[in-house]
């Protein structure tokens, strides 16, 4: 029997009055937020690319399991590159995904794994369908003295 464990889905970013920001997940994960190319950490756009590539590699494994091919699956790598839109509003216009799937698969089977991974991937499906971004009441802020 499979035991499903819920993981907190809230993530927050903070930026001190001076210095570098941070991103932390309520699950306990965290990293530095880079606002300059020379800063350590991820930029917000790299987080988007990371979310998509991470979701796709996991989705390849899920697809292989569903197809009964998991025993043939080796390493999976997905490299994601984004292209910014030329017009406003500022946004990503396209994500290019390069898959490397190791294992004893025909070209057609690899195409099936990739197509199924795209169907499974929550992040990619969210980007494709568009999600509503809304503001809600948050913790009270403190006024400067």
Secondary structure, DSSP 8 states (H G I E B T S, - for coil): ----------EEEE--SSS-EEEEETTS-EEEE-SSTTSSSB-HHHHHHHHHHHHHHHHHHHHHHHHT-GGGEEEEEEEEEEEE-SSSS--EEEEEEEEEEEES--HHHHHHHHHHHHHH-HHHHHHHH---------S------
